[in-house]
Amino acid sequence: MSSIAVVGTGYVGLTTAASMASLGHSVVGIDIDADKVAKLTAAEVPILEPGLTELVRDGLRQGHLRFSTDHAEAAHVEFVFLCLPTPPAENGRADLTYLLDAARTLSPHLKADTVVINKSTVPVGSCARVQRELGRQDVFVVSNPEFLREGHAVQDCLQPDRLVIGSDDEAAAIRVFSLYRGVVTPLVVTDPATAELTKYAANAFLATKLSFVNSIAAICEEVGADIGDVVLGLGHDKRIGAEFLRPGPGWGGSCFPKDTRALDAIARDAGYDFTLLRETIAVNDEQKHRVVDKVRRLLDGPLEGARIAVWGLTFKAGTDDLRESPSLAVIAELVAAGADVHAHDPTVDPGTDLSRATGIAAVGPDALTIHKDALDAADGAQALVVMTEWDDYRWIDPAELVERMAAPGVVDTRNLLNRSSLARAGCRLLSTGRA
Ligand SMILES: NC(=O)c1ccc[n+]([C@@H]2O[C@H](COP(=O)([O-])OP(=O)(O)OC[C@H]3O[C@@H](n4cnc5c(N)ncnc54)[C@H](O)[C@@H]3O)[C@@H](O)[C@H]2O)c1
């Protein structure tokens, strides 16, 4: 079994560290966030990810996993995974500051023949940039992009759809593959540029699929077709596939928005005008305005001064990640129009300050209240918007909901609630992709 350092213990890094430990490797997770390291050392997992807490606890108990703030720990390992943020910079390009800073810090500590494996999502040429930043010709830099989905991170890490390893050195690629012993999955071994581009292509394709289905849903609403059945008919076609065809309020999260913008920038730099991708992004921006338009349609009066309930703040169910969540964008637009927003999310505590994340700090920092209970958020509301497909909302009694609201009307962006039960309770409903 091998010795590994995982640098960055966020969604990707922590899952990688715990998964590698579960495969029997000896792993140290390194992070600059001392508070996070202290929590992880005490087996407290600061993110919501099914199965991750158990995996971390097992790793700690068995002595295969530990955490540190000291990059010098990488001096004792054969492999270093880089799982660092690559946020958007100007013009949508990925900001490599975190990655390159970490490379510089690690450089003096690495043993000869160490394999540095980049799991962050990075533009083509980043392996070479990391190699230059390390300033070490005696270590190998390999691309091994991560495809995990938040909410399924452990499963995706241990049972991935495929592994992509990009390396100019075949022996280094084989060494990286050896770490995944016990993981049965197709393997693509290629050069670093191809591996790096594959990750962006995957995310851009999935985002395009979602924007496409959201466009079809918009047409359904106008022509009286039902998106649920359209998607069934589409999904049975093996050439299309049933995954990633659920309409909603628009895609978000920490990856798709930044990765689509980054790929557009990569294309621009390469002299290719990726109009299809920019339309995918534009359709997604429009999708959030469409949600607010529906709220307007439900109200008898103006949005200004109206009390609006929002169920769901995370960008999808099963995660506590609020980054680039469509819900926050919709709330920002509602608040900018003068609405008083009362929200609920099972992963967000009342009192959490989202005024910065929503961008409402300047326009109305007090216009958003977060409740512990979903029905309390709906109290006295003139409209309710269901933004995240949390199962909890599905089981709320429509009669009680109608009772609590001032004017019972729901914009169900996820088609989560039961249509006929709501109708029976006397609630107006605007779904997605249904007349
Ligand atoms: N989150 C996802 O679903 C996902 C999926 C696939 C790929 N990715 C990619 O993986 C990368 C990491 O994403 P994430 O969501 O895990 O990020 P994250 O923000 O959750 O975690 C990053 C961690 O790196 C730490 N860090 C920053 N600088 C450091 C340094 N110099 N040394 C040590 N630690 C440092 C931070 O404290 C943080 O804990 C990004 O490139 C992202 O695009 C993310």
PDBQT file of the ligand as one rigid body, heavy atoms in Angstrom, charges set to zero:
ROOT
HETATM    1  N1  LIG A 501     -16.999  20.236  -5.410  1.00  0.00    +0.000 N 
HETATM    2  C1  LIG A 501     -17.205  19.427  -6.451  1.00  0.00    +0.000 C 
HETATM    3  O1  LIG A 501     -18.290  18.852  -6.645  1.00  0.00    +0.000 OA
HETATM    4  C2  LIG A 501     -16.089  19.157  -7.422  1.00  0.00    +0.000 A 
HETATM    5  C3  LIG A 501     -16.194  18.053  -8.294  1.00  0.00    +0.000 A 
HETATM    6  C4  LIG A 501     -15.158  17.810  -9.183  1.00  0.00    +0.000 A 
HETATM    7  C5  LIG A 501     -14.066  18.674  -9.237  1.00  0.00    +0.000 A 
HETATM    8  N2  LIG A 501     -14.020  19.752  -8.416  1.00  0.00    +0.000 N 
HETATM    9  C6  LIG A 501     -12.835  20.619  -8.486  1.00  0.00    +0.000 C 
HETATM   10  O2  LIG A 501     -11.961  20.271  -7.416  1.00  0.00    +0.000 OA
HETATM   11  C7  LIG A 501     -11.294  21.433  -6.917  1.00  0.00    +0.000 C 
HETATM   12  C8  LIG A 501     -11.564  21.574  -5.420  1.00  0.00    +0.000 C 
HETATM   13  O3  LIG A 501     -12.950  21.799  -5.243  1.00  0.00    +0.000 OA
HETATM   14  P1  LIG A 501     -13.660  21.659  -3.812  1.00  0.00    +0.000 P 
HETATM   15  O4  LIG A 501     -15.117  21.833  -4.048  1.00  0.00    +0.000 OA
HETATM   16  O5  LIG A 501     -13.162  20.448  -3.121  1.00  0.00    +0.000 OA
HETATM   17  O6  LIG A 501     -13.065  22.965  -3.085  1.00  0.00    +0.000 OA
HETATM   18  P2  LIG A 501     -13.281  23.391  -1.558  1.00  0.00    +0.000 P 
HETATM   19  O7  LIG A 501     -13.335  24.861  -1.575  1.00  0.00    +0.000 OA
HETATM   20  O8  LIG A 501     -14.405  22.616  -0.965  1.00  0.00    +0.000 OA
HETATM   21  O9  LIG A 501     -11.939  22.901  -0.833  1.00  0.00    +0.000 OA
HETATM   22  C9  LIG A 501     -10.683  23.437  -1.071  1.00  0.00    +0.000 C 
HETATM   23  C10 LIG A 501      -9.833  23.293   0.184  1.00  0.00    +0.000 C 
HETATM   24  O10 LIG A 501      -8.487  23.701  -0.125  1.00  0.00    +0.000 OA
HETATM   25  C11 LIG A 501      -7.968  24.352   1.026  1.00  0.00    +0.000 C 
HETATM   26  N3  LIG A 501      -6.777  25.113   0.634  1.00  0.00    +0.000 N 
HETATM   27  C12 LIG A 501      -6.684  26.278  -0.052  1.00  0.00    +0.000 A 
HETATM   28  N4  LIG A 501      -5.382  26.601  -0.256  1.00  0.00    +0.000 NA
HETATM   29  C13 LIG A 501      -4.639  25.614   0.298  1.00  0.00    +0.000 A 
HETATM   30  C14 LIG A 501      -3.238  25.349   0.401  1.00  0.00    +0.000 A 
HETATM   31  N5  LIG A 501      -2.328  26.185  -0.120  1.00  0.00    +0.000 N 
HETATM   32  N6  LIG A 501      -2.842  24.231   1.050  1.00  0.00    +0.000 NA
HETATM   33  C15 LIG A 501      -3.746  23.379   1.591  1.00  0.00    +0.000 A 
HETATM   34  N7  LIG A 501      -5.070  23.559   1.517  1.00  0.00    +0.000 NA
HETATM   35  C16 LIG A 501      -5.510  24.670   0.879  1.00  0.00    +0.000 A 
HETATM   36  C17 LIG A 501      -9.140  25.171   1.525  1.00  0.00    +0.000 C 
HETATM   37  O11 LIG A 501      -8.948  25.558   2.881  1.00  0.00    +0.000 OA
HETATM   38  C18 LIG A 501     -10.283  24.160   1.347  1.00  0.00    +0.000 C 
HETATM   39  O12 LIG A 501     -10.458  23.370   2.500  1.00  0.00    +0.000 OA
HETATM   40  C19 LIG A 501     -11.778  22.599  -7.776  1.00  0.00    +0.000 C 
HETATM   41  O13 LIG A 501     -10.917  22.779  -8.845  1.00  0.00    +0.000 OA
HETATM   42  C20 LIG A 501     -13.117  22.106  -8.286  1.00  0.00    +0.000 C 
HETATM   43  O14 LIG A 501     -13.487  22.703  -9.503  1.00  0.00    +0.000 OA
HETATM   44  C21 LIG A 501     -14.992  20.009  -7.491  1.00  0.00    +0.000 A 
ENDROOT
TORSDOF 0
